[in-house]
Amino acid sequence: MILEQSRSIPVVDEVDICVLGGSCTGVSAAVRAARLGAKVAIVEKMNCFGGNATLGLVCIWHSLYDAEFKKQIIAGTTQEIVERLKRRKHAVEERLSTTPPARMANIMAYYLNTEELKIELDEMILEAGVKPYLHTSYVAPYVEDGELKAVFIENKSGRQAIKAKQFIDATADGDLCVHLGLESYRSEGQQPATACARIYGYSRIPSAPAIISEHRQECRMVDMGYESHIPGVPEVQFWAKSSVYKDCSIGHELTQAEIEGRRQIRAQMDVLRKYAEGGEEIALLSLASSIGTRQTRQIRCRYQLSNGDIMTGRSFPDAIANGSYPSDIHYADKPGVTYYYLDGVQVDIITGYSETRWRPQTETNPAFWQIPYGSLVPGTYPNLLVCGRAIDADPGAFGAIRVMVNTNQTGEAAGVAAFEALTSGRAVEDVDVAAVRNKLQAGGSIIL
């Protein structure tokens, strides 16, 4: 045990709202609050905004429509980002792809150039007047007389503090909430992480997936993952073909996960170079700056969203987000993934592709599901909200809400609700949710 000496910490900023975490979810929170007139700071430990969408290289965003493609149910910052990239020809819509397996077509929607996305998010932050802190790590909360007053940060200028009236935990792992002693939990069967890469020449080898599968044991691989193209660069493929079974909210396990993910990528490339015709021509162009973490800990909030809520398309009077993505379960103890769709179809991609039903066929099916505001409210601290994949949801619900088009909406809601709490003088759990929903809609979100 080492006792750190006490010291005076300079306050580098005083704002209305401080957002911790600069993923697209955190950016959505910061931008929506700032556009309403709040003074906002956003803290991000890496060199750019975007989280898994940029640092993790994940270039696919899913459908903004209901499960039948009849009605748009998501807009807001997600649509804005897509449209901004489309104007520069760096986003491509492929909503009705016929690529097999056929059932997978309705979860693929937009392919993005994630390097361009970095710049677009910079512009959104600056246009909104948000104060950005990149290369800056959140360290700990500062609580005075039971009130959350500030957070400590560290960067090249040393340890500093940001004071704020409202705080949004968009760290994905619920770091601020955990450091405050709020209840958190880890679901059994935690979904594995994936290290991603960009590979040149892979598309020239049609037999590549079969070769990797055949030699999976040689690669010491558990799962196979997927790949996709990147807009404007047909010779380059995005790879999400590793599965890493570590808890990435624990420091030493995160280190192990990063190293193991990179090992799996190299092992697959070595197999292709060894067994595939033309395999010697493939090249590793880039590795993700951060492993793609699907699930760690979640924060106990006023309401836990359940798998039943998702699969029955339950509507909520305090709904702040809509989604149609299926419950997508990557297994913690075996290879493969299972998708549970709203129309009752179950798709298992384990050693192959199989399609069954998780419930009997019905005359009508829910077309979308919702996330309630209560799943973002941890309580205890009246000026704290959580957003992103750390919100309160059971394993089945989590499998549906965790993708970016859905977590972005929780960020928008947190930003607007924090502003509502700020201006009304109410605790975040007591804000007028109708007013929050109205402001979300006025700002471009679809509220149903």
N, C-alpha and C positions, 0 to 999 in steps of 0.2 A: 504494500500500500504506500502510495506517495501522496503527500498533502500538498496541493497546489496553493501557493501564496495568493492571498486576496489582492486585488488590484482595481484601479478605477478604469472603467471601460467608456471610451468616448461614444456619444450618441451621434451616429453619422446621418441619421434622417429621422424625421417625425412625419408620419403620414396618417391618412384616414384608415387605409386598408393595406395590410401587408400580406402578400401571397407567397407562400413557401413552395417552391417547385415550379419549374418553367417548362413542363410538358405542354402539349397543345391544350390540355385541360387547364393547367395553371394560367397559360396565356389567355384562354377564353375567360377565365374568372377575372383576371386583371383588366383586360380590355373592356369587358362589359361594365365593370364598376367605374372605370375611368371615363367612359363615354357618358355615363350618367352625371359626372361632375366630381367624383371622388378623387382625392389625391392618393395615388396607389404606387407601391413599390413591389417589385417581384424579384425573388432571390432564386438563383439557379447555380448549382455547383459546377456545371460543365461550361463549355465555351459558347454554347448556342442554345436557343430554345427549341422545343419540339419533342424532347424525350425519345420514346421508342420510334416515333415517326421520322426523326432525323438522326439522332445518335445511334439508334438501333437499326436504322436503314429500312424499316418496315414501310413499304411503298404502297400498300393496299388499304383503302378505306371502303367500308361496306355501304350497303344501300341506304339511301335517304327515304325510301318508300316503304309502304307496308308490305306484308308478306305476299300479297297478290299483285304488287306493282300497279295498283290502281290509284293510290293516294299518297302524296308526299307527306311524311310525318316528322321529318327532321330538316331544319334549316339553320338559322343562326350563324355562329362563327364557322361551323363545319362547312356549310354551303359557301360562305364567303371565301374561305381559304381555297376551296376547290375552284370557284369562279375566278379568283385572282390568278391562280396558277394556269387555268385554262386560257386566260387572255394572253399568257406568255407561251402557250402551247406546251406546258409542262404538267398537265393533268389530262387524262384520257378516260372517258366514260365507256365502260363495257358492261353495262347493266344486264344485257340479255345474251351474254356469251353462250355459245353452244358447245364449248369444250367439255368433253366428258371428264368425270362423271356428271351426268345431266343435273342431278339434284343439287350439285354444288353451285350451279349457275346463279342461283338467287342469293348468294352471299358475297359475290364479287361485284364491285361497283366501280370504283375509281382507282386508277393507277397514277401515282404521283412521282415526280422527280424530287426526291427528298433533299437534295442539295439546294435546289431552288427554294424549297419550303423553308429552309433556314433563313434565307434573306427575306422572304415574305413575312415571316413571323417577326423579324426585326422591325420591318416597316409598320406592321400593325401595332406593335408595342409603342414605337416612337410617335406614330400618328395619333394615338390615343392619349399621349402625354404621360405614359407610365414610366416610372423611374426604374431602369433595369440594373440589376446587380448580377453580372455573369462572373464565372470563376469564383463564386462566393458560396461557401458552405454554411447552411444553418447549423448552429451548434447546440443551443439550449434556450428554453424560455426564461423570461424574467417575470416572476410573480411577486406582487407587493400587496400585502393585506388581503390575500386571497384573490386578487384581480390580476389577470394576464395583461401586462403593461408593455412588454417589449420582447424581442428575441435577440439573442446574441448570434453574430455571424463572424466568419473569418474569411479573409482573402489576402491578397498581397500587401494590403495595408495593415494587417494584423487583426486583432479581435476588436469588434465594434458592436454597437447595438442599434437596432431600429425600433423606435417607439411607434405604436399604432393604436387606433381605437378598436379596430376589427382585424381578425386574423383568419386566414384561409389555409388549411393544411392540404396542399396539393402535392405532397411529397411521394404519393403512391403507396408508401409503407406506413403512413400515419405517424410519422416521426414526432411531430409536435404533440399530437394527442398522447402518444405513449410517454413522452418525456414529462407530460403534465400528470401522469398517473391515471389517465382515463382507461377504461376497460377495453382491451383488445383481445382478439382471438385468432387462431389459425384453424382453418377447416381441415378435417381429415381428408387425405387424398389431395394434398396441395398440388396444383398443376405445375409441371416442370417449366423451366426457363429455356430459351432458345437463343443461341448465338447466331447472328446473321452475317452474310457476306455478299459481295458482288463478284461474280465470276465471269470471265471472258471466255467465249468459245464453247460453253456448255450446250447451247442450243444447236450446235452442229452435230451433236451425238444423240440421235434419237433413242438409242438403247441405254442411255446413261442411267435413268431411274432403275431399270431392271438390273443393271450391273451392280449398282450400289446395294440394291436389296439382296441380290445373290451373295454378295460378299460382306454383308452387314457384320457378321461375327469377326471377320478380319479387321474391320474398322473399329471394333468394340463399340458398336452402335446399338442402342435400344430401340430407337424410333427412326422414322424416315423423313418426316416433315414435308415441306412443299417448296416450290420455286415459282417465280413469275417473271414477266418481262418488266422493263423500265421504259417509260415513254421516251422516244427519240433515240434510244440506243439499243437496237435490235440484237447486237452481238453480245450484250451484257445481260446476265440473268441475276435476279435477286434470289438468294438462297436462305431459306429458313429451315434447315435440314438437320438440326441438332436438337437433342433433348437432354437437359442437364437437371439432375435431381438434387438440388441444393436449396437451402433457405437463404435467399438473397437479401434478407433483411438482417442477417448476421454477418459481421465484418469478415471473418476468416472464411466463411462458406461462400460469400460473394467472390472473394479472391479465387477460391478453388473453382467456382462456376465459370468465371471468365476464362481461366486456363483450360479447363476441360472442354468448353465450347469451341475454343480455337483448335484444340487438338482434333475434335471430331470433324471440323471443316477440312483440315489438312488430310486426315485419314481418308475421307471420301475422295478428295482430289487425287491422292496417291493410288487409290483403287482404280479410278478412271484412267489414270496414266498407265497403269499396269495392264489393264484388261480391255480397254475400249479402243477401237480403231479411231485414230485421231485424238486420243486422250492426251497425248503429249503436248497438244497445242492449247489446252485450257490454261488459264492464268488467273491467279487471285489478284483482284484489283483493289479491294478494300475490305476491311473487317469492321464490324460495328464498334463504335467507341464505348458502348456499354451493352451488356447482355440484355436480351429482351425478357424481362421478368413478367410472368403472367400473374402470379399470385404470391403474396406473403401474408402479412397480418391485416386484419380488418378491424374497424373501430365500432364498438357497440353504440348504436344510436337510438333515437326515439322509436324507430320502427325498423325491423329487419325484413327486407324484401325476400319473399319466399319463391321457391320453384313453382308452387301452385299459383302464386300471383302472376308469374310470367306465362306459364303454360295455358292458363285460362284467359289471359288477356285482361286481367282485372284493371278497372279504371279507378283512379284515386282523385278525391276532390282537391288534394294538394299536389297533383302531378306536375313535375317540372321537366320531364323528359319522356320521349317516346322511342320505342325501338322495335325492330322486327328480326334482329339477328337471332338465330336459334341458340339454344343452350348448347354450348360447345365444350365438351369435357375431354381434356388431355389427361391421360391417366398417370397417376403417380407410381403405380406398381406394375405396369405392363405397357407394351408398345401400343400406339394407335390413339384414335380419337373417335368420339361418338357425338353426333349432332341430333338434337331433339327439336323437331320443327313444330310450329304452331298447328299445322294441319294433321298432326299425329304421326307423321313419318319419322322413322328413326334410321339414320345412316351410320353404319359402323365401317370405319376404315382402319382395319387392324392389319391382317396379312393381305387383305384384298378389300374390295368394295362390296358391301351388302346393304340392302334396303329392306327394312321390315316396318312394323308399326309399334309405337310405344303405347298407343291407345286405339280402340276400335274407330273405324271411320265414322264421321258424323256428317250431318247434312250441311252444317255451317261450321266455320272455324274462326277463332279470333284472328284478326289481321295484324295486330300489333299489341305491345304491352307498354306499361308505364313505370316510371320511377317516382316515388313520392318524395316530397321535400323532407319528410321525417327521417329518411334514411341518410340524410346529410347532417343531422343535428345531434352531436354527442351529449349535449347538456353539460351541467356543472359550470362551465365558463360561458357567460352570456354573450361573449363576443368572439366565439370560435365556431367555425364550420369546417367540415371535411368534404372533399370531393375526389373524383377519380375512382380507381379500383379499390381504395380502402374503405368505401362506404359500406354500410351494413347490409349484407345479403348472404343468404345461405348458399351452399355449393352449386345447386342447380340454377338459381337466379344469377349467381356470380358468373357462370359460364356464358350467360347471355349479355350481361351489362358491361363486361370488362373491355370490349373493343372500343376503339377511339371515337367513333361517331356517337357512341353513347356516353362515354366518360366526358367528352367535350361539353355535352349538355349539362352534366352535373357541375362542371366548372362555371359555365354561364350562370346557372341558378345560384351558386354560392356567391358569385360576384354581385349579382343583383340583390340577393337577400342581405348580404353584408351592407350594401348601400342603403337598403330599406331600414335595417336596424340602426344604422348610423344616423339617418335623417329623422327617424321616428322616435329615437330614444328608447326603443324597446330591446329586449333580449332577442337573440336570433331565434329562439324557440317560440317567441311570442309575436313575431312579426305578422303583419296582415298578409297571409299567403296569396289572397286574391290580388293584392297590390303587386306582389312579386310576380305573379303570373301575368298580370297586365303589362308590367314593365318589360318582362321577357318578350312578350308578343310584340310590343311596340318597338323593341330593338331588333326584331327580325326572327325570333324563335317561333316555332309552331307549337301552340298550346292547344290541347284538345281536352 
